[in-house]
Amino acid sequence: MLNETLAALVAREGTMCPIEGNPDLYGLGIRVGIYIQMLAVQISALLSMVLRQDDYIGEGVVIFILAVGSVLLKLIVHHEIAAVEAAPMIALLIAQVGVCRSVSRMGIVLNVIFAVEFCGLSALFVWFWWHGMDVLGRSPCPDDKVFFFVKVSLWGWFRTMNKVFTIITAIVAGVMAIMYIMGYTMLSLKFLIYCFHRIRGRTTEPLVVNNTSQESPNFDEEDWGLNIERAFEITLNIGVIVFVEMTLKWNNIKNIHSIREPGQFMPLMIALAQLFAVIYQGVSRFAHLAAVEDEPSVEGAHETECIHENKTKLLRRRKNYEETVQDDIELGDSSH
């Protein structure tokens, strides 16, 4: 009788163990789209360093994080997702926030969105490992497995290790939150003072927000520290991708490996378009620089000045010289 009961329990667990995945959150198209965006960010950063072009890919990354993060938050609030499903997506979104660059160049609205995303995901990360896992619960499988160089249990020492990481995350997020609040408070006060003076008629000039971070960096003074940071980011991104894919595989999560549905196809196409746009911009910039180097140098021109501007200056000087000569000739004729 006992053997029959154990056999029935094992059979029931075997049929329930494959988790019905949520393709709207971590389907194949969405996952690959995030991976492609990570690659596009790294390529854009490399091109901005080598070719000195604008790094604008961060805007699309911020919006993509907002969309995926909203779906994840909705599922967590309604308890429609297990802890083993939420863990890889939280790690993936945090890694994607970390690769955002040139945030200060994206405008005030996107800056506010990025600040909310960074602080919100950090708070979600802390809540999940301390309390959220117990709220969301275990999957139907006997144990939830995750990747950390080897197959380990989500509920064992791996959770304890992430609790330690949450303390560091909480400190960093707290400091960043204070900086964001102080910065936007000062900006709001400046805007209110400007509006007050504008209403009183004391000023008619537009409001100018100084942003020193928009200045072009000195690429000639770049040291090994920046290269190590890039290498660390790439290594971390690869580790997060492996963590996500192996966790989904080991826990038998199904219905998340197809891109036939529009909800999977569209994010993938958007990410591919961003990657192609970054590559096209880099190729165009390289072709432009090559064409400028092939143009004949103008005599007397400074090395850092634009050749077309120098040609315009020379034509203007030549015109002034001809007018001066013509005036001298007319004066000579009048004197005779």
C-alpha positions in Angstrom: 0.0 0.0 0.0 2.8 2.4 0.9 4.7 1.6 -2.3 1.5 2.3 -4.3 1.1 5.7 -2.6 4.7 6.7 -3.2 4.4 5.6 -6.9 1.2 7.7 -7.2 3.0 10.7 -5.7 6.0 10.3 -8.0 3.7 10.0 -11.0 1.8 13.1 -10.1 4.9 15.1 -9.6 6.2 13.9 -12.9 3.2 15.1 -14.7 3.1 18.5 -12.9 6.8 19.2 -13.0 7.0 20.8 -16.5 6.1 24.4 -15.7 3.8 26.2 -18.0 5.9 29.2 -19.0 4.7 32.7 -19.7 5.9 33.6 -23.2 4.7 37.2 -22.7 7.5 37.7 -20.1 10.4 35.5 -21.1 9.5 34.0 -24.4 12.2 33.2 -27.0 11.7 36.4 -28.9 11.8 38.6 -25.8 14.9 36.9 -24.4 16.8 37.0 -27.7 15.7 40.6 -28.1 17.3 41.5 -24.8 20.5 39.6 -25.6 20.7 41.5 -29.0 20.2 44.8 -27.2 23.1 43.9 -24.8 25.3 43.2 -27.9 24.2 46.4 -29.6 25.0 48.5 -26.5 28.6 47.0 -26.4 29.1 47.7 -30.1 27.7 51.2 -29.8 30.1 51.9 -26.9 33.0 50.5 -28.9 32.1 52.7 -31.9 31.7 55.8 -29.7 35.2 55.2 -28.4 36.9 54.5 -31.7 35.0 56.6 -34.1 33.8 59.3 -31.6 30.2 59.0 -32.6 27.1 59.5 -30.4 26.0 56.6 -28.2 22.2 56.8 -28.4 21.2 53.1 -28.0 20.4 53.7 -24.3 17.0 55.2 -25.1 15.6 52.0 -26.7 17.0 50.0 -23.8 15.2 52.1 -21.2 11.9 51.7 -23.0 12.4 48.0 -23.4 13.2 47.5 -19.7 10.0 49.5 -18.9 7.8 47.2 -21.0 9.3 43.9 -19.7 9.5 45.1 -16.1 5.8 46.2 -16.1 4.8 42.7 -17.2 7.0 41.1 -14.5 5.6 43.4 -11.8 2.0 42.6 -12.8 2.7 38.8 -12.6 4.4 39.2 -9.2 1.5 41.3 -7.7 -1.1 38.7 -8.8 1.1 35.7 -7.8 1.0 34.3 -11.3 4.6 33.4 -11.5 6.8 31.0 -9.4 10.0 32.1 -7.8 12.1 30.0 -10.2 10.6 32.0 -13.1 11.1 35.4 -11.5 14.7 34.9 -10.5 16.2 34.8 -14.0 14.1 37.7 -15.3 15.1 39.9 -12.4 18.7 39.1 -13.0 18.4 39.8 -16.7 16.6 43.1 -16.2 19.2 44.3 -13.7 22.0 43.4 -16.1 20.3 45.2 -18.9 19.9 48.4 -16.7 23.6 48.1 -15.9 24.7 48.4 -19.5 22.8 51.7 -20.2 25.3 54.4 -21.0 25.0 58.2 -21.8 22.0 58.4 -19.6 22.4 62.1 -19.1 22.1 62.7 -22.8 18.6 61.1 -23.1 16.6 64.1 -21.8 14.8 64.7 -18.5 11.9 62.4 -19.1 14.0 59.3 -19.9 16.4 60.2 -17.1 13.5 60.0 -14.7 12.3 56.7 -16.2 15.8 55.3 -15.9 16.1 56.4 -12.3 12.7 54.8 -11.4 13.8 51.6 -13.2 17.2 51.4 -11.5 15.8 52.0 -8.0 12.7 49.9 -8.6 14.6 46.9 -9.8 17.1 47.2 -7.0 14.2 47.2 -4.5 12.6 44.3 -6.2 15.9 42.4 -6.1 16.2 43.0 -2.3 12.5 42.1 -1.7 12.7 38.9 -3.8 15.6 37.2 -2.1 14.5 38.1 1.4 10.7 37.7 1.2 9.5 37.4 -2.3 10.6 33.8 -2.9 8.4 32.7 0.0 5.4 34.7 -1.3 5.7 33.4 -4.9 6.4 29.8 -3.7 8.1 26.8 -5.2 7.3 25.2 -8.6 5.6 21.8 -8.9 9.0 20.2 -9.3 10.7 18.4 -6.4 13.4 21.2 -6.3 14.1 24.4 -8.3 17.5 24.4 -10.0 19.5 27.4 -11.2 22.9 27.8 -12.8 25.9 28.9 -10.8 28.8 27.3 -12.7 27.0 24.0 -11.8 23.4 23.0 -11.1 22.5 24.2 -7.6 19.3 24.6 -5.6 17.5 28.0 -5.7 16.5 27.6 -2.1 19.8 26.6 -0.5 23.1 28.5 -0.1 22.5 30.2 -3.4 19.7 32.2 -1.8 21.9 33.1 1.2 24.6 34.3 -1.1 22.1 36.6 -3.0 20.9 38.0 0.4 24.5 39.2 0.9 24.5 40.8 -2.5 21.2 42.5 -1.7 22.9 44.4 1.1 25.4 45.9 -1.3 22.7 46.6 -3.8 20.6 48.4 -1.2 23.5 50.6 -0.3 24.3 51.5 -3.9 20.6 52.1 -4.8 20.1 54.2 -1.7 23.1 56.5 -2.6 21.9 56.7 -6.2 18.3 57.5 -5.1 19.6 60.3 -2.9 21.6 61.7 -5.8 18.7 61.5 -8.2 16.3 63.2 -5.7 18.7 66.0 -4.9 19.5 66.6 -8.6 15.9 66.6 -9.8 14.8 68.8 -6.8 17.4 71.4 -7.7 16.3 71.2 -11.3 12.7 71.6 -10.3 13.5 74.6 -8.2 15.4 76.2 -11.1 12.5 75.6 -13.4 10.0 77.2 -10.8 12.3 80.2 -10.4 12.5 80.6 -14.1 8.7 80.4 -14.5 8.3 83.0 -11.7 10.7 85.4 -13.4 9.1 84.7 -16.8 5.6 85.6 -15.5 6.9 88.7 -13.8 8.6 89.7 -17.1 12.1 89.8 -15.7 13.5 87.4 -18.3 12.7 86.4 -21.8 15.6 84.0 -22.4 14.9 80.3 -22.6 15.8 78.0 -19.7 19.2 76.4 -20.3 20.1 73.3 -18.3 23.9 72.8 -18.1 25.0 69.3 -18.4 28.7 68.8 -18.2 28.5 65.1 -18.8 27.6 65.9 -22.5 31.2 67.0 -23.1 33.2 64.7 -25.4 35.5 62.6 -23.3 39.2 62.7 -24.0 39.8 59.4 -25.7 43.6 60.0 -25.8 43.8 59.7 -22.0 41.9 56.4 -21.8 43.5 53.9 -19.5 43.3 50.2 -18.7 40.6 50.8 -16.2 38.0 51.5 -18.9 39.0 48.4 -20.8 38.8 46.2 -17.7 35.3 47.6 -17.0 34.2 46.8 -20.6 35.6 43.2 -20.3 33.9 42.8 -16.9 30.5 43.9 -18.3 30.8 41.5 -21.3 31.7 38.7 -19.0 28.8 39.5 -16.6 26.3 39.7 -19.5 27.5 36.3 -20.8 27.1 34.8 -17.3 23.6 36.2 -16.9 22.5 34.8 -20.3 23.8 31.4 -19.4 22.1 31.6 -16.0 18.8 32.4 -17.6 18.9 29.8 -20.3 20.1 26.9 -18.1 17.6 27.8 -15.4 14.8 27.6 -17.9 16.1 24.4 -19.3 16.7 22.5 -16.0 13.3 23.4 -14.6 11.5 22.0 -17.7 9.7 25.3 -18.4 7.8 24.9 -21.7 6.0 27.0 -24.3 8.7 29.6 -24.3 10.9 28.5 -27.2 8.9 29.8 -30.2 8.8 33.1 -32.0 5.7 32.4 -34.1 3.4 34.7 -32.0 3.5 38.5 -32.7 4.4 39.1 -29.0 7.7 37.3 -29.6 8.4 38.3 -33.2 8.0 42.1 -32.7 10.5 42.5 -29.8 13.0 40.4 -31.8 12.6 42.6 -34.9 12.9 45.8 -32.9 16.2 44.6 -31.3 17.6 43.5 -34.7 16.7 46.9 -36.1 18.6 48.6 -33.3 21.6 46.4 -33.9 21.6 47.1 -37.7 21.1 50.8 -37.0 24.2 50.9 -34.7 26.3 49.0 -37.3 25.1 51.2 -40.1 25.9 54.3 -38.2 29.4 53.0 -37.5 30.0 52.1 -41.1 28.7 55.5 -42.3 30.9 57.3 -39.7 33.9 55.3 -40.8 33.3 56.0 -44.5 32.9 59.7 -43.7 36.2 59.8 -41.8 37.9 58.0 -44.6 36.5 60.5 -47.2 37.7 63.4 -45.1 41.2 62.0 -44.8 41.3 61.5 -48.6 40.4 65.1 -49.4 43.4 67.4 -50.3 44.6 69.5 -47.3 44.1 73.2 -47.6 47.2 75.3 -47.2 47.4 77.2 -43.9 44.6 75.2 -42.4 44.8 73.9 -38.8 44.8 70.2 -38.3 41.7 70.1 -36.2 39.6 72.5 -38.3 37.1 71.3 -40.9 38.3 71.5 -44.5 35.0 72.8 -45.8 35.1 75.6 -43.3 38.6 76.5 -44.4 37.6 76.6 -48.0 34.8 79.0 -47.2 37.2 81.2 -45.3 39.7 81.2 -48.2 36.9 82.1 -50.7 35.8 85.0 -48.4 39.3 86.3 -48.1 39.8 86.1 -51.8 36.6 88.0 -52.4 37.7 90.7 -50.0 41.1 90.9 -51.6 39.6 91.4 -55.1 37.2 94.1 -53.8 40.2 95.9 -52.2 42.2 95.7 -55.4 39.2 97.0 -57.4 38.8 99.9 -55.0 42.5 100.8 -55.4 42.1 100.7 -59.2 39.1 103.0 -59.0 40.9 105.4 -56.7 43.9 105.5 -59.1 41.6 106.2 -62.1 39.9 109.0 -60.2 43.2 110.6 -59.2 44.2 110.8 -62.9 
